[in-house]
């Protein structure tokens, strides 16, 4: 048994591009700033899988997604 306290819970933020149609993603900006890794999840499935991007990978993903719209 460890006496180490549990880490702070991750603060998830819904994308500002969410259209309110159920197609939302969330990301954890505080975690990204601390670790340099951008965690992303489906807001409809908060206990589901989390994708983790490098900062460069996330920037490329966002650019690709905005180019498609």
C-alpha positions as CSV (number, residue, x, y, z in Angstrom):
1,X,0.0,0.0,0.0
2,X,1.3,3.4,-0.9
3,X,1.0,6.6,1.2
4,X,1.3,8.7,-1.9
5,X,-1.9,10.8,-2.4
6,X,-3.9,10.3,-5.6
7,X,-2.9,12.7,-8.4
8,X,-5.2,15.6,-9.0
9,X,-8.1,14.7,-11.3
10,X,-7.7,15.8,-14.9
11,X,-9.7,18.9,-15.8
12,X,-11.4,18.2,-19.2
13,X,-12.6,21.0,-21.4
14,X,-15.1,20.7,-24.2
15,X,-14.0,21.9,-27.6
16,X,-15.1,25.4,-28.5
17,X,-16.0,24.0,-32.0
18,X,-18.6,21.7,-30.5
19,X,-21.9,22.3,-32.3
20,X,-24.1,20.9,-29.6
21,X,-25.0,18.0,-31.9
22,X,-23.3,15.4,-29.8
23,X,-20.1,15.4,-31.8
24,X,-17.9,16.8,-29.1
25,X,-14.4,16.2,-28.0
26,X,-12.7,17.2,-24.8
27,X,-9.1,17.9,-24.1
28,X,-7.1,18.5,-20.9
29,X,-5.2,21.7,-21.3
30,X,-3.6,21.7,-17.8
31,X,-2.3,18.2,-18.4
32,X,-1.0,19.1,-21.8
33,X,0.8,22.1,-20.4
34,X,2.4,20.0,-17.7
35,X,3.4,16.9,-19.7
36,X,3.7,18.2,-23.3
37,X,1.2,15.5,-24.3
38,X,-2.3,16.5,-25.5
39,X,-5.0,14.1,-24.2
40,X,-8.3,14.0,-26.1
41,X,-11.4,12.0,-25.5
42,X,-15.0,11.7,-26.7
43,X,-17.3,13.8,-24.4
44,X,-20.1,11.2,-24.8
45,X,-17.8,8.5,-23.4
46,X,-15.8,10.0,-20.6
47,X,-14.7,6.6,-19.3
48,X,-13.7,5.5,-22.7
49,X,-10.3,5.6,-24.4
50,X,-8.1,8.6,-24.5
51,X,-5.9,9.6,-27.5
52,X,-2.6,11.2,-26.6
53,X,-0.9,13.5,-29.1
54,X,2.4,15.2,-29.2
55,X,2.0,19.0,-29.5
56,X,3.1,18.7,-33.1
57,X,0.8,15.8,-33.8
58,X,-2.1,17.7,-32.3
59,X,-1.4,20.8,-34.4
60,X,-1.3,18.6,-37.5
61,X,-4.6,16.9,-36.5
62,X,-6.3,20.2,-36.0
63,X,-5.0,21.6,-39.2
64,X,-6.2,18.5,-41.1
65,X,-9.7,18.8,-39.4
66,X,-10.1,22.5,-40.2
67,X,-9.0,22.0,-43.8
68,X,-11.8,19.4,-44.2
69,X,-14.6,21.8,-43.2
